[in-house]
Amino acid sequence: MAALAIAILARYAFHLAGGWRRTYVIDSVIGLYLNVFVLVVQSFEKVPALKRMAPTQSEPSFLVAQIAVLVVFIALAIISAKKFSRHTALSA
């Protein structure tokens, strides 16, 4: 919630001015990552095939899934921050 609160502040209070553009994008991606993190945890708890692979969620398969999600979201944050900053600067 804190990440999304900062994103809302950047969007509505500071109108994405200056560095707030990048802050908005990064905090939005963090909020989405945390939701996907919970999705993976819940999937390993509820889906029978995944639960058999990692019954205690301390097995390597669970760790690999979480690291893969983290890497994807780090890449997404970097790409989005660069493109959003460049795109909005060109349209201003």
C-alpha positions in Angstrom: 0.0 0.0 0.0 2.9 2.4 0.7 4.3 2.0 -2.8 0.8 2.7 -4.3 0.3 5.7 -2.0 3.6 7.2 -3.3 2.5 6.5 -6.9 -0.8 8.2 -6.2 1.0 11.2 -4.7 3.3 11.4 -7.7 0.4 11.3 -10.1 -2.1 13.5 -8.5 -0.2 15.9 -6.2 2.9 16.4 -8.3 1.3 15.7 -11.7 4.3 13.6 -12.8 6.6 16.6 -12.9 10.3 15.9 -13.1 11.5 12.9 -11.2 8.0 12.1 -10.1 7.4 10.4 -13.5 10.0 7.8 -12.8 8.8 7.4 -9.2 5.2 6.8 -10.4 6.3 4.1 -12.8 8.6 2.3 -10.4 6.1 2.4 -7.5 3.4 1.1 -9.8 5.5 -1.8 -10.9 6.4 -2.5 -7.2 2.7 -2.7 -6.4 2.1 -5.0 -9.3 5.1 -7.2 -8.3 3.8 -7.6 -4.8 0.4 -8.8 -6.1 2.1 -11.3 -8.4 4.3 -12.4 -5.6 1.2 -13.2 -3.6 -0.3 -14.9 -6.7 2.7 -17.3 -6.9 2.6 -18.1 -3.1 -1.2 -18.8 -3.4 -0.6 -20.9 -6.5 1.9 -23.1 -4.7 -0.6 -23.5 -1.8 -3.7 -24.1 -3.9 -2.8 -25.8 -7.2 -2.2 -29.5 -6.5 0.6 -30.0 -8.9 2.5 -27.0 -7.6 1.8 -28.1 -4.0 3.4 -31.5 -4.7 6.5 -29.7 -6.1 6.9 -27.5 -3.1 4.8 -28.5 -0.1 6.5 -26.3 2.4 7.5 -23.5 0.0 11.1 -23.8 0.9 12.0 -26.1 -2.0 14.1 -24.9 -4.9 11.2 -24.9 -7.4 9.4 -22.3 -5.3 12.6 -20.2 -5.0 13.2 -20.4 -8.8 9.6 -19.3 -9.4 10.0 -16.3 -7.1 13.4 -15.3 -8.5 12.0 -15.5 -12.1 9.1 -13.3 -11.2 11.5 -10.8 -9.5 13.8 -10.7 -12.5 10.9 -10.1 -14.9 9.6 -7.2 -12.8 13.0 -5.6 -12.4 13.4 -5.6 -16.2 9.8 -4.3 -16.5 10.5 -1.5 -14.1 13.7 -0.4 -15.9 12.2 -0.6 -19.4 9.0 1.2 -18.3 10.8 4.0 -16.4 13.0 4.7 -19.4 10.2 4.6 -22.0 7.7 6.5 -19.9 10.2 9.3 -19.2 11.2 9.5 -22.8 7.6 9.3 -24.1 6.2 12.0 -21.9 9.2 14.3 -22.5 8.6 14.1 -26.2 4.9 14.8 -26.0 5.3 17.7 -23.6 
